């Protein structure tokens, strides 16, 4: 039978989880952003013949395409992944289309005012000149000979600018396709390109979700327990799990993507589940505090081990299929669940015991 770890000086249990957190803080800055958050292009190629990843990287660099290349074997055959950082032309196109859309609203308003009152004509002409300059820059970037001054109707101009914006992306994809055709024999390939604007939107949405989750969690925990120290203990446990999971991402090279972000949110929910389970048994049940903590640990660790086993299977599957989403989700989940065992029963349980026994 496993002895009750909370008998004796249970405060020593806090040492290992604190060490994990400190080590994790060291590796967090090493986390790399994936294509979802930094923008760029990810190409997955189903190969007919084996290619050397280093040689392919050199060949693509000669074509003006710099990136990382991975080749791996799956149950469906050999595949290659080419990840290309954000292209300067795409960044400029995104900047220009953003400026155009902002300026278009202003010019449309000035045009309507100038049609009704000639005193607005100079402002309209100045605004239209700026809009034309922005449009011409995008036309040039797309290899289009059109001139904005030839479009008297703003809606027609907007349609032409939108077409040129799409052409910049199509031209870039065409260059990549021709380069791959030149050096790789393949049955099919998929190309995922994330624009700077979209990646910025992903980051904004991710931060908003994280902040909303933190605020709602804090409010609900404080409202439910109405006790400062247990509430802080619950939130500390959740934060500890996230820190440990982020540290593992930096250590193992798991990129920060939408998949890994979703896994972090899942870890947050699981952590709150085990922390609230512990807190409920410690505060709501009668009996010896140390026995209650140990009893809660039996249930909580069983839950954690079951979840660990499930995600371990997913991770093993990812090793054979090389599906990045599987490896990112399972890797983050395994690290977070492992950290949750030590954070919940080494930090939260110790804090609650000290509180229940009147030591803090």
C-alpha positions as CSV (number, residue, x, y, z in Angstrom):
1,X,0.0,0.0,0.0
2,X,1.3,3.4,-0.9
3,X,2.1,5.5,2.2
4,X,0.4,8.8,2.9
5,X,2.9,11.4,1.5
6,X,1.3,14.1,3.6
7,X,2.3,12.5,6.9
8,X,5.4,14.2,8.4
9,X,6.8,17.4,6.9
10,X,4.7,17.6,3.8
11,X,6.2,21.1,2.9
12,X,9.1,19.3,1.3
13,X,6.7,18.2,-1.5
14,X,6.8,21.7,-2.9
15,X,10.5,21.5,-3.9
16,X,10.2,19.4,-7.0
17,X,7.3,21.3,-8.7
18,X,9.0,24.6,-8.0
19,X,12.1,23.2,-9.6
20,X,10.1,22.2,-12.6
21,X,8.6,25.7,-12.9
22,X,12.0,27.4,-12.6
23,X,13.4,25.1,-15.3
24,X,10.4,25.7,-17.5
25,X,10.8,29.5,-17.2
26,X,14.3,29.1,-18.7
27,X,13.0,27.2,-21.8
28,X,9.9,29.3,-22.5
29,X,11.7,32.0,-24.5
30,X,12.9,29.3,-26.8
31,X,9.4,28.6,-28.1
32,X,9.1,29.1,-31.8
33,X,6.0,30.5,-33.5
34,X,4.4,28.2,-36.1
35,X,3.0,29.3,-39.4
36,X,-0.3,30.0,-37.8
37,X,1.1,32.8,-35.7
38,X,4.1,34.1,-37.5
39,X,2.7,33.8,-41.0
40,X,4.4,32.0,-43.9
41,X,3.9,29.0,-46.1
42,X,3.7,25.3,-45.3
43,X,4.0,22.8,-48.1
44,X,3.3,19.0,-47.7
45,X,4.5,16.9,-50.6
46,X,3.6,13.2,-51.2
47,X,6.9,12.0,-52.8
48,X,7.2,9.5,-55.6
49,X,11.0,9.2,-55.1
50,X,13.2,9.9,-52.1
51,X,14.8,13.3,-51.9
52,X,17.6,14.5,-49.7
53,X,16.2,17.3,-47.4
54,X,19.5,19.2,-47.3
55,X,19.9,19.1,-51.0
56,X,16.3,20.2,-51.6
57,X,16.8,23.1,-49.2
58,X,19.9,24.2,-51.2
59,X,18.1,23.8,-54.5
60,X,15.1,25.9,-53.3
61,X,17.5,28.5,-51.9
62,X,19.0,28.8,-55.4
63,X,15.5,29.6,-56.6
64,X,15.1,32.3,-54.0
65,X,13.0,30.3,-51.6
66,X,14.6,30.0,-48.2
67,X,13.1,27.6,-45.6
68,X,13.3,24.4,-43.7
69,X,12.8,21.0,-45.3
70,X,11.9,17.7,-43.5
71,X,11.5,14.3,-45.2
72,X,9.8,11.4,-43.3
73,X,8.2,8.0,-44.0
74,X,4.6,7.3,-43.1
75,X,2.3,4.3,-43.6
76,X,1.1,6.1,-46.8
77,X,4.6,6.6,-48.2
78,X,7.3,9.2,-48.0
79,X,6.5,12.8,-47.5
80,X,8.3,16.1,-47.4
81,X,7.5,19.3,-45.5
82,X,8.8,22.6,-46.6
83,X,8.2,25.5,-44.2
84,X,8.9,29.0,-45.7
85,X,9.0,32.2,-43.7
86,X,6.9,35.1,-44.6
87,X,7.6,36.5,-48.0
88,X,8.4,40.3,-48.2
89,X,6.1,40.8,-51.2
90,X,3.2,39.2,-49.3
91,X,3.9,41.5,-46.3
92,X,4.0,44.5,-48.5
93,X,0.7,43.4,-50.2
94,X,-1.0,43.0,-46.9
95,X,0.2,46.5,-45.8
96,X,-1.0,48.1,-49.0
97,X,-4.4,46.4,-49.0
98,X,-4.9,47.5,-45.4
99,X,-4.0,51.1,-46.3
100,X,-6.2,50.9,-49.4
101,X,-9.3,49.8,-47.5
102,X,-8.8,52.4,-44.8
103,X,-8.3,55.2,-47.4
104,X,-11.2,53.9,-49.6
105,X,-13.8,54.6,-46.9
106,X,-12.4,58.2,-46.4
107,X,-12.3,58.9,-50.1
108,X,-15.9,57.5,-50.7
109,X,-17.1,59.8,-47.9
110,X,-15.3,62.8,-49.4
111,X,-16.6,62.0,-52.9
112,X,-20.2,62.0,-51.6
113,X,-19.6,65.3,-49.8
114,X,-17.9,66.9,-52.9
115,X,-20.8,66.0,-55.1
116,X,-23.1,67.9,-52.8
117,X,-20.7,70.7,-51.9
118,X,-17.9,71.9,-54.1
119,X,-15.9,73.1,-51.1
120,X,-15.0,69.5,-50.4
121,X,-13.5,69.0,-53.9
122,X,-9.9,69.7,-52.9
123,X,-10.0,67.3,-50.0
124,X,-11.5,64.7,-52.2
125,X,-8.9,65.1,-55.0
126,X,-6.1,64.9,-52.4
127,X,-7.5,61.8,-50.9
128,X,-8.1,60.2,-54.3
129,X,-4.5,61.0,-55.2
130,X,-3.2,59.1,-52.1
131,X,-5.6,56.2,-52.9
132,X,-4.3,56.1,-56.5
133,X,-0.7,55.9,-55.3
134,X,-1.5,53.0,-53.0
135,X,-3.4,51.2,-55.7
136,X,-0.6,51.7,-58.3
137,X,1.9,50.3,-55.8
138,X,-0.2,47.2,-55.5
139,X,-0.7,46.9,-59.2
140,X,3.1,47.1,-59.7
141,X,3.7,44.5,-57.0
142,X,1.3,42.1,-58.9
143,X,2.9,42.8,-62.3
144,X,-0.2,44.6,-63.4
145,X,0.1,47.5,-65.9
146,X,-3.2,49.1,-64.8
147,X,-3.3,52.7,-63.5
148,X,-5.6,53.8,-60.8
149,X,-6.4,57.1,-62.4
150,X,-8.2,55.2,-65.2
151,X,-10.8,53.9,-62.8
152,X,-13.3,56.7,-62.2
153,X,-15.6,54.5,-60.2
154,X,-14.4,53.5,-56.7
155,X,-16.1,50.2,-56.7
156,X,-14.4,49.3,-60.0
157,X,-11.1,50.4,-58.5
158,X,-11.7,48.3,-55.4
159,X,-12.4,45.2,-57.6
160,X,-9.2,45.7,-59.5
161,X,-7.1,46.2,-56.4
162,X,-8.6,43.1,-54.8
163,X,-7.7,41.1,-57.9
164,X,-4.1,42.4,-57.8
165,X,-3.8,41.5,-54.1
166,X,-4.9,37.9,-54.9
167,X,-2.5,37.9,-57.9
168,X,0.4,38.6,-55.6
169,X,-0.4,35.5,-53.6
170,X,-1.1,33.4,-56.8
171,X,2.2,34.6,-58.4
172,X,4.1,33.6,-55.2
173,X,2.5,30.2,-55.1
174,X,3.3,29.7,-58.8
175,X,7.0,30.4,-58.2
176,X,7.0,27.8,-55.4
177,X,5.1,25.2,-57.5
178,X,7.6,25.6,-60.4
179,X,10.6,25.3,-58.1
180,X,9.2,22.1,-56.5
181,X,8.3,20.7,-60.0
182,X,11.9,21.3,-60.9
183,X,13.5,19.3,-58.2
184,X,10.9,16.9,-56.8
185,X,8.9,14.0,-58.2
186,X,5.6,13.8,-56.4
187,X,2.1,12.5,-56.6
188,X,0.4,15.5,-54.9
189,X,1.2,18.4,-52.6
190,X,-0.8,20.8,-50.5
191,X,0.2,24.4,-49.9
192,X,-1.0,26.4,-46.8
193,X,-0.2,30.1,-46.8
194,X,-1.0,32.3,-43.8
195,X,-0.8,36.1,-44.5
196,X,0.7,38.6,-42.0
197,X,-2.8,40.0,-41.4
198,X,-4.3,36.6,-40.7
199,X,-1.4,35.6,-38.4
200,X,-1.8,38.9,-36.5
201,X,-5.5,38.1,-36.2
202,X,-4.7,34.6,-34.8
203,X,-2.4,36.2,-32.2
204,X,-5.0,38.8,-31.2
205,X,-7.8,36.2,-30.9
206,X,-5.5,33.8,-29.0
207,X,-4.6,36.5,-26.5
208,X,-8.3,37.5,-26.1
209,X,-9.3,33.9,-25.4
210,X,-6.5,33.5,-22.9
211,X,-7.4,36.8,-21.1
212,X,-11.2,36.0,-21.0
213,X,-10.5,32.5,-19.7
214,X,-8.2,33.9,-17.0
215,X,-10.7,36.5,-15.9
216,X,-13.8,34.2,-15.9
217,X,-11.8,31.5,-14.1
218,X,-10.7,33.9,-11.4
219,X,-14.2,35.3,-10.9
220,X,-15.8,31.9,-10.7
221,X,-13.2,30.4,-8.3
222,X,-13.5,33.3,-5.9
223,X,-17.3,33.4,-6.1
224,X,-17.5,29.6,-5.5
225,X,-15.1,29.3,-2.6
226,X,-15.3,32.8,-1.1
227,X,-11.9,32.2,0.6
228,X,-8.8,33.9,-0.6
229,X,-6.1,31.3,0.0
230,X,-7.9,28.3,-1.5
231,X,-8.9,30.4,-4.5
232,X,-5.3,31.5,-5.1
233,X,-4.1,27.9,-4.7
234,X,-6.5,26.8,-7.5
235,X,-5.3,29.5,-9.8
236,X,-1.7,29.0,-8.9
237,X,-2.0,25.3,-9.8
238,X,-3.5,26.1,-13.2
239,X,-0.8,28.7,-13.9
240,X,1.9,26.2,-12.9
241,X,0.6,23.6,-15.3
242,X,0.6,26.1,-18.2
243,X,4.2,27.2,-17.4
244,X,5.4,23.6,-17.3
245,X,3.7,22.8,-20.6
246,X,5.2,26.0,-22.2
247,X,8.6,25.0,-20.9
248,X,8.3,21.6,-22.5
249,X,7.3,23.2,-25.8
250,X,10.5,25.2,-25.7
251,X,12.6,22.2,-24.7
252,X,11.2,19.8,-27.2
253,X,10.8,22.2,-30.0
254,X,7.0,22.1,-30.2
255,X,6.0,25.3,-32.1
256,X,3.2,27.6,-30.8
257,X,0.4,26.9,-33.2
258,X,-3.4,26.9,-33.1
259,X,-3.2,23.2,-32.2
260,X,-0.7,23.6,-29.3
261,X,-2.7,26.6,-28.1
262,X,-5.9,24.5,-28.0
263,X,-3.9,21.9,-26.0
264,X,-2.9,24.6,-23.5
265,X,-6.5,25.6,-23.0
266,X,-7.4,21.9,-22.5
267,X,-4.7,21.6,-19.9
268,X,-6.1,24.7,-18.2
269,X,-9.5,23.0,-17.9
270,X,-8.0,19.7,-16.7
271,X,-5.9,21.6,-14.1
272,X,-9.0,23.4,-12.7
273,X,-10.8,20.1,-12.5
274,X,-8.2,18.4,-10.3
275,X,-7.5,21.5,-8.3
276,X,-11.2,22.1,-7.5
277,X,-11.6,18.3,-6.7
278,X,-8.9,18.7,-4.1
279,X,-10.2,22.0,-2.7
280,X,-13.8,20.6,-2.4
281,X,-12.7,17.6,-0.5
282,X,-10.4,19.6,1.8
283,X,-12.9,22.3,2.6
284,X,-16.3,20.5,2.4
285,X,-15.6,17.1,3.9
286,X,-15.1,16.2,7.6
287,X,-12.1,14.2,8.8
288,X,-8.3,14.5,9.1
289,X,-7.0,17.0,6.6
290,X,-4.0,14.9,5.7
291,X,-6.1,11.8,5.0
292,X,-8.6,13.9,3.0
293,X,-5.7,15.3,0.9
294,X,-4.3,11.8,0.3
295,X,-7.8,10.4,-0.6
296,X,-8.2,13.2,-3.1
297,X,-4.8,12.4,-4.6
298,X,-5.9,8.8,-5.2
299,X,-8.8,10.0,-7.4
300,X,-6.9,12.9,-9.0
301,X,-3.8,10.8,-10.0
302,X,-6.1,8.1,-11.4
303,X,-7.7,10.7,-13.6
304,X,-4.3,12.1,-14.7
305,X,-2.8,8.7,-15.4
306,X,-5.8,7.8,-17.6
307,X,-5.5,11.0,-19.6
308,X,-1.7,10.5,-19.9
309,X,-2.2,7.0,-21.3
310,X,-4.7,8.3,-23.9
311,X,-2.5,11.1,-25.1
312,X,0.5,8.8,-25.1
313,X,-1.3,6.6,-27.6
314,X,-2.0,9.7,-29.7
315,X,1.7,10.7,-29.5
316,X,2.7,7.2,-30.7
317,X,0.3,7.5,-33.6
318,X,1.8,10.8,-34.5
319,X,5.3,9.2,-34.7
320,X,4.0,6.8,-37.3
321,X,1.8,9.2,-39.3
322,X,3.9,12.3,-38.8
323,X,0.7,14.4,-38.5
324,X,2.0,17.6,-36.9
325,X,-1.3,18.4,-35.2
326,X,-1.3,15.1,-33.4
327,X,2.2,15.5,-32.2
328,X,1.7,19.1,-31.1
329,X,-1.6,18.4,-29.1
330,X,-0.3,15.2,-27.6
331,X,3.1,16.6,-26.7
332,X,1.7,19.6,-24.9
333,X,-1.0,17.5,-23.2
334,X,1.6,15.0,-21.9
335,X,3.8,17.7,-20.5
336,X,0.9,19.6,-19.0
337,X,-0.7,16.5,-17.4
338,X,2.7,15.4,-16.0
339,X,3.2,18.9,-14.6
340,X,-0.3,18.8,-13.1
341,X,0.4,15.8,-11.0
342,X,3.3,17.6,-9.3
343,X,1.7,21.0,-9.2
344,X,-1.6,19.9,-7.8
345,X,-0.3,17.5,-5.2
346,X,2.9,19.3,-4.4
347,X,1.8,22.9,-4.4
348,X,-1.9,23.1,-4.1
349,X,-2.3,20.3,-1.6
350,X,0.5,21.7,0.5
351,X,-1.0,25.2,0.5
352,X,-4.4,23.9,1.4
353,X,-3.1,21.8,4.2
354,X,-1.2,24.7,5.7
355,X,-4.4,26.8,5.4
356,X,-6.7,24.2,7.0
357,X,-4.2,23.5,9.8
358,X,-4.1,27.2,10.5
359,X,-0.4,27.7,9.6
360,X,-1.2,30.3,6.9
